[in-house]
Amino acid sequence: MKNECDIVGDLLFSYHDGVLSNSSKELVEEHLAKCEKCKTILAELTQEDTKKSQTKEVDFLKRIQKSSNKKNILIAVVCILFFVLVLFHLLVYNNYYEIASTMEVYLDNDITEQQIEDIKNKIIENSYNLELEYVSKEAAQNRIKENLGEKGNLLIVYTNSNNPAPASIEIKTDTKIEDIVESIQSMPGIAFIATHQNTNPYELFFHQALKK
């Protein structure tokens, strides 16, 4: 037959969990008041339960910390990507506005010196912060040779009379390019006018990058 310690020992887990009936609870508490052995067992149960609780709390905090670290890394990556995207966008549009402020006026082969001067004066009249350069047929041919490298030597057969490279007036200005085009497009001696106003900024950026 079980002695009182054995009986209380069987009830200690339930007592510790708080699920005993009132009568059983009173029995356990009366026994614990006079039995150091059972009281020690209960203390060990309580201590073990506290350790498990602390372990769970530590694990929970670790999971929170790990989750927080992942979120911080994700936020940092997103911020970096956003910064790179903004920087790339600024580079693209800075390049676009730089090139969009330029134009080339290509001239007829039989244009006269007076017509060239008239075109220049009209451009100057309708522009501010203007950079203007006249590029002769010979200078244009030399540029082509330089760009072609060794293949450019094939152009040596061309003379001024049969040089296919057109003369041009190159312009860079803070004035609206459209206004300059409108003011000169009907003037005699102009073959065609090249601008970059309707070019896709990103296509223009990659085109310039490939040229470099």
C-alpha positions as CSV (number, residue, x, y, z in Angstrom):
1,M,0.0,0.0,0.0
2,K,1.3,3.4,-0.9
3,N,2.5,5.7,1.9
4,E,1.5,9.3,2.1
5,C,4.7,10.5,0.2
6,D,3.9,8.2,-2.7
7,I,0.3,9.4,-2.9
8,V,1.4,13.1,-2.7
9,G,4.2,12.4,-5.2
10,D,1.6,11.2,-7.7
11,L,-0.5,14.4,-7.1
12,L,2.4,16.9,-7.2
13,F,2.3,17.4,-11.1
14,S,-1.4,18.0,-11.0
15,Y,-1.0,20.3,-8.0
16,H,1.8,22.2,-9.7
17,D,-0.4,22.6,-12.8
18,G,-3.3,23.8,-10.6
19,V,-5.8,21.1,-11.7
20,L,-6.5,19.3,-8.4
21,S,-9.8,19.3,-6.6
22,N,-10.0,21.3,-3.4
23,S,-9.9,18.2,-1.2
24,S,-6.8,16.8,-3.0
25,K,-5.2,20.2,-2.9
26,E,-5.7,20.5,0.9
27,L,-4.2,17.0,1.3
28,V,-1.1,17.9,-0.7
29,E,-0.6,21.2,1.1
30,E,-0.9,19.6,4.5
31,H,1.7,17.0,3.6
32,L,4.1,19.6,2.1
33,A,3.9,21.6,5.4
34,K,5.6,18.7,7.2
35,C,7.6,16.9,4.4
36,E,10.8,18.4,3.1
37,K,11.3,15.7,0.6
38,C,8.1,16.4,-1.3
39,K,8.6,20.1,-0.9
40,T,12.0,19.8,-2.6
41,I,10.4,17.8,-5.4
42,L,7.8,20.5,-5.9
43,A,10.5,23.2,-5.9
44,E,12.4,21.2,-8.6
45,L,9.3,21.0,-10.7
46,T,8.8,24.8,-10.4
47,Q,12.5,25.4,-11.2
48,E,12.3,23.1,-14.3
49,D,9.2,24.8,-15.4
50,T,10.9,28.2,-15.0
51,K,13.9,27.1,-17.1
52,K,11.5,25.8,-19.9
53,S,9.7,29.1,-19.8
54,Q,13.0,31.1,-20.0
55,T,14.2,28.9,-22.9
56,K,11.0,29.5,-24.8
57,E,11.3,33.2,-24.2
58,V,14.9,33.2,-25.4
59,D,13.9,31.1,-28.5
60,F,11.1,33.5,-29.1
61,L,13.4,36.5,-28.8
62,K,15.9,34.9,-31.2
63,R,13.1,34.3,-33.7
64,I,12.0,37.9,-33.4
65,Q,15.7,39.1,-33.8
66,K,16.2,36.9,-36.8
67,S,13.0,38.1,-38.4
68,S,14.0,41.7,-37.6
69,N,17.4,41.2,-39.2
70,K,15.8,39.8,-42.4
71,K,13.5,42.7,-42.6
72,N,16.3,45.2,-42.1
73,I,18.4,43.5,-44.8
74,L,15.4,43.5,-47.1
75,I,14.8,47.2,-46.4
76,A,18.5,48.0,-47.0
77,V,18.5,46.1,-50.3
78,V,15.3,47.9,-51.4
79,C,16.7,51.3,-50.4
80,I,20.0,50.6,-52.3
81,L,18.0,49.4,-55.4
82,F,15.8,52.5,-55.2
83,F,18.9,54.8,-54.9
84,V,20.6,53.1,-57.9
85,L,17.4,53.4,-59.9
86,V,17.1,57.1,-59.1
87,L,20.7,57.7,-59.9
88,F,20.4,55.9,-63.2
89,H,17.3,57.9,-64.0
90,L,19.1,61.1,-63.3
91,L,22.1,60.1,-65.4
92,V,19.8,59.2,-68.3
93,Y,17.9,62.5,-68.2
94,N,21.0,64.6,-67.6
95,N,22.5,62.9,-70.7
96,Y,19.2,63.6,-72.6
97,Y,19.0,67.2,-71.7
98,E,22.7,67.7,-72.5
99,I,22.3,66.2,-76.0
100,A,18.7,67.5,-76.6
101,S,20.2,71.0,-76.4
102,T,22.2,70.3,-79.5
103,M,21.3,70.2,-83.2
104,E,23.1,69.8,-86.5
105,V,22.1,71.9,-89.6
106,Y,23.4,70.0,-92.7
107,L,24.0,72.2,-95.7
108,D,23.5,71.8,-99.5
109,N,26.6,71.1,-101.5
110,D,26.1,74.2,-103.6
111,I,25.4,76.6,-100.7
112,T,27.1,80.0,-100.9
113,E,29.2,81.7,-98.3
114,Q,26.6,84.4,-98.0
115,Q,23.9,81.8,-97.3
116,I,26.0,80.2,-94.6
117,E,26.5,83.6,-93.0
118,D,22.7,84.3,-93.2
119,I,22.0,81.0,-91.5
120,K,24.5,81.7,-88.7
121,N,23.2,85.2,-88.1
122,K,19.6,83.9,-87.9
123,I,20.7,81.3,-85.4
124,I,22.6,83.8,-83.3
125,E,19.6,86.2,-83.5
126,N,17.3,83.6,-82.0
127,S,19.6,82.0,-79.4
128,Y,21.2,82.7,-76.1
129,N,24.1,80.8,-74.4
130,L,25.0,79.7,-77.9
131,E,27.9,77.5,-79.0
132,L,28.1,77.4,-82.8
133,E,30.6,75.7,-85.0
134,Y,30.8,75.5,-88.8
135,V,32.1,72.1,-90.0
136,S,33.3,72.1,-93.6
137,K,33.0,69.2,-95.9
138,E,36.7,68.5,-95.5
139,A,36.5,68.6,-91.7
140,A,33.4,66.3,-91.8
141,Q,35.3,63.8,-94.0
142,N,38.3,63.9,-91.6
143,R,35.9,63.1,-88.7
144,I,34.5,60.1,-90.6
145,K,38.1,58.9,-91.2
146,E,38.9,59.2,-87.5
147,N,35.8,57.3,-86.5
148,L,36.4,54.5,-89.0
149,G,40.0,54.0,-88.0
150,E,42.0,52.1,-90.6
151,K,39.0,51.7,-92.8
152,G,38.8,55.5,-93.0
153,N,41.8,55.4,-95.4
154,L,39.4,54.3,-98.1
155,L,38.0,57.8,-98.1
156,I,41.3,59.2,-99.3
157,V,40.1,58.9,-102.9
158,Y,37.5,61.6,-102.3
159,T,38.4,65.2,-103.1
160,N,36.5,68.4,-102.2
161,S,34.6,68.2,-105.4
162,N,33.3,64.7,-104.9
163,N,33.4,64.5,-101.1
164,P,30.1,62.9,-99.9
165,A,30.3,64.3,-96.4
166,P,28.0,67.3,-96.0
167,A,29.1,70.6,-94.4
168,S,27.1,71.5,-91.3
169,I,26.6,74.0,-88.6
170,E,26.7,72.4,-85.1
171,I,24.7,74.1,-82.4
172,K,24.5,73.9,-78.6
173,T,22.2,76.3,-76.9
174,D,19.9,76.9,-73.9
175,T,17.2,78.2,-76.3
176,K,14.4,75.8,-77.3
177,I,15.7,73.8,-80.3
178,E,12.2,73.9,-81.8
179,D,12.3,77.7,-81.9
180,I,15.6,77.7,-83.8
181,V,14.4,75.0,-86.2
182,E,11.2,77.0,-86.9
183,S,13.3,80.2,-87.6
184,I,15.7,78.6,-90.1
185,Q,14.1,75.6,-91.7
186,S,12.8,77.5,-94.7
187,M,16.1,79.3,-95.4
188,P,17.9,78.4,-98.7
189,G,21.0,76.2,-98.5
190,I,19.8,73.9,-95.8
191,A,19.6,70.2,-96.7
192,F,18.1,69.0,-93.5
193,I,18.2,69.6,-89.7
194,A,19.0,66.9,-87.2
195,T,17.8,67.2,-83.6
196,H,17.3,64.8,-80.7
197,Q,14.1,66.2,-79.3
198,N,11.9,63.1,-79.9
199,T,14.6,60.5,-79.1
200,N,13.9,58.1,-76.2
201,P,16.1,59.2,-73.3
202,Y,17.1,55.6,-72.5
203,E,17.9,54.7,-76.1
204,L,20.0,57.8,-76.4
205,F,21.8,57.0,-73.1
206,F,22.8,53.5,-74.2
207,H,23.7,54.7,-77.7
208,Q,26.1,57.3,-76.2
209,A,27.5,54.7,-73.9
210,L,28.2,52.3,-76.8
211,K,29.9,55.0,-78.7
212,K,32.3,55.5,-75.8
